[in-house]
Amino acid sequence: MIDPMISLAFTLHSKKGAYALMLGSGISRSSGIPTGWEITLQLATQAAALDGDEAKDPVNWYRTKFGGDPDYGELLNMLYKAPSERSQFLRGYFEPTPVELERNLKTPTPAHRAIARLVQSGVFRVIITTNFDRLLEKALDEIGVTPTVISNSDSLQGAMPYVHSTCTIIKVHGDYLDTRIKNTGPELETYDESMNILLNRIFDEFGIITCGWSAAWDTALRAVFERCNTHRFTTFWTTVGEMNEQTQRLISLRRAEVIRISSADHFFGTLEEKISALEDLQQPHPLSAKVAVANLKRYIADDRFNIKLHDLVLEEALRAHSLSQESSGSLRESFSNEILARRLAKYETDNSILIELMATGAYWGKPSHSSIWSKAFQIISDTKQHDGLVIWLNLQLYPTLLITYASGIAALASNNLSHLKHILIGTPIPSNRRNGDEYPLCLVASSPRIFEQELGKHIPGLERRRTPVSDHLFNVLREPLMGLIPRDSEYQKLFVRFEYYFALIHADLLERDRGDDRFWGPIGQFGWRYEMDAIQMVLNREIEQLNDKHPLLLANFFDSSIERLLKVKKGIDNIVGNLHWH
């Protein structure tokens, strides 16, 4: 027999919006708002005290006094005659004190928030509740969903039809701030004709899922169940413990599926997870970068999706790496310009989705996501072949170079220098040499290391360029970064700034490793783009204005030392000056 919980998840996933929720006081139990029975016991205790009896067992006191079990409605009517008095009395049960707020009491529960997210995703559109509290409305408001709330005949007359509303909440007993709330037995025996008509339609047109409702007190609501003769959809009835006689009769009448649960929080949390898992199973592979990036943005924005973010990025890194390894083909293949162009194009295609994912992550990501980007770099940089033509062996790291540039430029575009430091210095990458030693990404993914022996000048169309590899990367990465950096002029400035920063950081690390007071870094387009706004001049002005508050130093590059930065900068600028490219 199929687990009813699994059956329910499949039903809701395949028939979004076809089921209405019927919620009772049990849904708010973990928030510290008492159930009707608990309020009844407190009322019985108060009544006993007024009668001069300090009853330790209010149930026995009531039985002795009135000849039956405590009745919520009778007790409330006995102690608070007017509806306004009852409303004022109930405020204390629903509105948190400052101390309760600090303890997250009388605030939306995990169940309320799970329901709100299910509403947001279209699973539920209609919710019927006997509760006076506003916890569900608060949970919906937290995620930007504004429901239509019907709590009396007046609000029903002016309400948006539920077929046109994202979410309709029907509070059959009213709202605790409304003096027309229904509490007593006589009040709970009947509804206004307009409310009965609405409920009859909903029970006829929707499947019903109950949670936290005992059916014990609500005569009029039980009558709605009894009047409904149609069975368009299965009724699902959740229960925590033993069911009373009224509940059992309604379950039999509706031929309902009973789901035994430990709590409303666990039930709705599990239900949301199962529906989400079904949606994931039906999601197509992100064949386009656009779909992948959309998913990435959604996962980055909500820490609940950290696992999905991790899996999305690393699965794409593994897929891209596998394709890149296939693209490498025979590393003993003879060299030609045509074969070089073909290999570059294939690497670029194989990694196109990952390039956009990593750039988007660099732009929007949080520090807590850092390990994900590092793992992706390590996956894509894992070169397994060590025999063949040196040119092809080195070119295995071309995907790493592409992603380093894309991530670095995107990080600069969002002023995320801490991310830039993490990927360039904080991400260890195995060398593609046989010894397998690890080095900071900045030392491994440099264009001269990957494109040795003037290889860049063999890229078709770039034979006469001063920086052919930089120029090729500039052209290749323009399209995938268009969504983050739409203006061409801004893209050019960020590209040149990244290459200049990369050269400075590379030179700093290399000199520290050698300890020879000599500075060298890969020279990119900044070597010949020597205009009035050349990056060398711009950085000079920034250092003069900001001193040790420059973003590079605040991100702890160059040990946060302005003297070290200026020393490295002088070394790289001297190299550029000796090239005489301007």
Protein Blocks (a to p, Z undefined) as FASTA:
>chain_A
ZZfklmmmmmmmmmghkaccdddfklmmmnopacfklmmmmmmmmmmmmnopacfblmlm
mmmmnopacdfklmmmmmmmbfklmmmmmmmmmmccfklmmnopaiacfklmmmmmmmmn
omambdcdfbfbfklmmmmmmnopacdddfbfklmmmpccfklpfbdcddfkbpfkbmkb
cfbfmlmmpccfklmmmmmmmmmmpccddehiaolmmmmlmmmmmmpmbdfbacddddfb
dcdfklmmmmmmnopacdddfbfklmmmmmmmmmmmmmmmmpccdfbfklmmmmmmmmmm
pmklmmmmmmmmmmmmmmmmmmmmmmnmpakbccdfklmmmmmmmmmmmmmmmmmmmmmm
mmmmcfklmmmmmmmmmmmmmcfbfgdcfklmmmmmmmmmmmmmmmmmmmmmnopaklmm
mmmmmpccddfbfnlpacdfklmmgfklmmgghllmmpghilmpmblmlmmmmmmmmmmm
mmmmmbfklmmmmmmmmmmmmmmmmmmmmmmmnonopacddddfklmmccfklfklmmmm
mmmmnmmmbfklmnopghlpaklmmmmmmmmmmmmmmnopZZ
